[in-house]
Amino acid sequence: MPVRKAEAQWEGTLSDGRGKMKLGSGSYEGAYSFASRFGDGAGTNPEELIGAAHAGCYSMAFSMFLENAGFTPDHIRTTARVHIDKVPDGFKITTIELDTEAKVRGIDEKRFLELAEDTKKGCPVSQALAGVEIRLKAKRIS
């Protein structure tokens, strides 16, 4: 299996510094700063990238769980909201909220929700983030 990489560079102090993050594939490179991480400044931040990774992984994994159960999804859309909070020792990612909606024909609500929850546990990014509370809201759409 391939090993994925990303890199980051930071220059300066925490509050006045600036940095760049870059994906190893070259598909993304962007600036980040204290303001983009802890406020509304321009640029990205690690939590946003974690959210993108988690939403992407969850959607893909949910497709697999549905397929393995005999269902073919028309589409799956997942949003991840990553919460970073001040704690006594600094900052901590405390919660990730996953909201997913999927159009899947021929599945009842109970089975849909069971598979959605199983996916939350089986998604590789969810497993990597096991130290964080992960909340899931799943909605089946027609």
N, C-alpha and C positions, 0 to 999 in steps of 0.2 A: 504494500500500500504506500502511496506517496506521503511524504512529510511536507506539510504546508508551512510557509513562513511569512512573516510580516516584520517590519522594522519601524522604529521610531527614534527620532533625535529631538533632544530638548536643549535649549540654550537659555541661560539666565536663571533667575530665581523663580520660585513657585508662582508668585502673584504677578510678576512683571515679565516673565519669560515667554517663550513661544517655541512651538515645535512643529514637526511634520511627521505624519505617519504614512506608511507606504505598504501596499500589499505586494507580496513576492511575485504575483502574476503580472504586475504592472497595470492592472485594471483600475486601481485607485491610488491616488496620492493626495493628501490634504493636510491643511494646517489645523493646529489645535492650540488652545491657550487656557489659562485659568478661567477667563471669561466664557469661553465656549464650553467649558466643562462644568463650571459651578454657577453660571449665569446664562445670559442670553446673547453672548458674544458670537461673532461670525466664526465659522469653522466647525469641525467635528469634535468628537471626544471618544475616549475608550468605551464608555457606556453605550453610546449610539452604535458603535461597531459591534459590540457584544449583542445588542438588540437585533441588529441586522443578521448576524450569524445565527442567533437563536431562532428568529422567525423563519429564516431560510431552511435551517435544519429541520425544524418542526414541520413545516409544510411538506417538505420532501419525505420525511419519515411517516407522516400521516398518510400520504399517498401509498406508501409501501404497506402500512398496517391495513388500510382499506383493501388494497389489492390482495393481500394474503388472506383476507377474510372473504374474498369473492366479490368485492365491489370495485367499480371503476369511478373515481371522482372526475367530474367535469372540470372543476377548479377548486383550489384551496387558497385562501388568503389569510395570512397570519400577521398580526401586529404584536410587537413586543415593547413593553414600557419598562425600562430599567430604572429602578430607584437607587440613587446614591444618597446616603444620609450621613450627617455628622454624628460621630460616636466619640466616646471619651478619648480614644487613642488616635483619632483622625477622621477618616471617612471610610464608609463600607457600602458595598452594594448589598442592600438588604432584601429587596424583592424584585422579581421579574413577573410582570403580568402578561400572559399570552392570551390574546383574543384571536380566535380562529373562526372562520366561516367557510363552509364547504358545500358545494352542490354535488350531491351523491344520490343517484337514483336507486330505488329499491331497498333502501336501508331504513329501519325504524329508528325512532329517536333514542331508545334505550341502547341499542347496539352502537349507534353513532357515538353516543357519549362514552360508552365503555372503551371503544377504540380510540377516541380522543384522549382519554385519560391514560390508557396503555401507552400511547405515543409519547405523552409527556414524560413518562418514566423511561421509555426506551430510546428517546432521541439522544444521540451522542453528545450534543451540546448541553442538554438538560443534565445528563450524567456528569459532564465536566463541571457544571455549576451546582452540584449537589449541596454545597454549603449555603446556598441562597434559597429563600422561600420562593417557589414557583407556583403562581396561581394561574388557573386555566378557565377561560370561558369559551365554550364551543357552541356554535350555532349552525344548524343544518338549514340550508336555504333551498328553495325550489326554483 
